[in-house]
């Protein structure tokens, strides 16, 4: 933005960007608070794919009535609070708070509440909810009452590591294959670890009793902007796999939580129970979260050697010191 950049040195601009990205005051002064409201809004727009006005337009166009504010607790469980669009100014202003003492691992010293700050780029509607009066969600960062990051937030920790890696010139892309079981429910509707299905690796229907369930999972994920490269029946009876497209580390982390929500939601709608437990039954192969990592520097994958020799720690250190 020419108006915003006028008179700002490179160091000052980096400080402003750093503070917006990390919601910290690393240089001992609150740079953002000294900016005019107009410049603050423009900085927010520079940092996001969606602007505040984009969100307001989408809410109107999509007939959104409810918004869920999601975050992940210290144990990796997805949490959320719901509100109506009447509270959108409060939501976008990061003024929605919750009792942190009620969430395991979130109790702090000197404060009783934490605040949810939505990541505008994570706005999406739930395709399985009513299409009149839709439900949308934001994935949120968590801050303390003074506006500084809550350091027990795994999303904050990941963003901090990504920023440190970028300062060193590294870019991390991640892929994941989700494996899970679809088990039957008992006569009371409670989950079991049994299934009447007897499909095996890459089987098709009718042996693959979960193909319609997987189909709905893939379609719902596509509606939410998450790409599934392939889906199939895995090794064991009632075991299934979704292979996801590679993306940057933060997006993949967010997508993992969304994918697990979609898988469990779709499974319940099909009358089965989805579990990502690594070993829900004896004497059968377990399920895994199979990650693949690509770490690049200056556009080059540093896990690849110019020779036929295997990549070693010495090779990586040599690559680092040569840059």
Phi, psi and omega in degrees: 000113185302318182295320182288325184282340184299122177083359179261121176287167182298320181296315180298317180296322178296322179297317180296314180297319180298316183294320179294323183288320186254353183054044178234173175239073190290344184251017173083004178215147182275090183296318185298321182294340180275352181277153175290157177305323179297315180291326177297316179298318181293325177294318177300319180295325179293331187271351188231154172288318176262139172264171176303316181293325176302316181297315179299320179294318180295320179300318179289315183294323184269000181056049179280132179244331181234146179229131176256133179255110188255148171208168182248132180278180187294339180267002179087015178269138178281127178243161176198161167232150183245147176211171180265166181292347175299338181262018188298323178297320177294319179298307184291339177274002179067032184254009176276125187238163178213160180283103185289338180293339181275355181250123181305131177084357184254355180295131181239175179256124177094001177207152181246348183229151173236160184243145181259123180248110186290139169275111187300330183290348181264007179294128178200152177265153178275115185289343181270355178269167182308140183273353169253117187077058188293162175250128178241169178219155165239143163271135191244148164273161184239130179232157176278170182303333179275004177090355179277156184295145170279115189284354174273001178278122181295329179292320176296317181300316180296316180298322179295317179294319178299316180297319178296318179295320179295325176296333177270358177094010184262146174233129183247123171249145186227142170235157180213143169248120177272132169243142181201161176255148172246103185258157178288161172259152178277184185295343178262006181080012180270149181294147172238182170244033180240157177209143176277352181282147183230028181290159177233192187302124176064018178292161176241171178293152005277354178298319177279098182281356183250011187295323179290325177295314178298321180302313180295323177300312182296318181292319178295318179298320177298319177299332181265009176083017181251122185270126173255117183286325177200155175220147183192165173286133181269198192296312189267161175302132178071012179258136187225162183221142171235120177261121187262155177289149176292148175200180178294160190299318182293316179299317179296319179299316177297318182292329177299313180295320179293318180299317179296322176297315181295315181301313181292322181293314181294318179302315180297323179292336178264007175080022177230172181244127178264132176227137176259013177304138183292332183212074183283347181221148175285154171064021173226159178293142180274179178257150180226162167255103189266106182265144168233136185240141174232113181250118185241151173220127184054038177079004182246133177290114186283352175278356179257131179263152177286345179251184178274359181286145177299147178289132182236172176299322179299319178297316180295320178294321178296321178296320181294314184286343181276348184274000000 
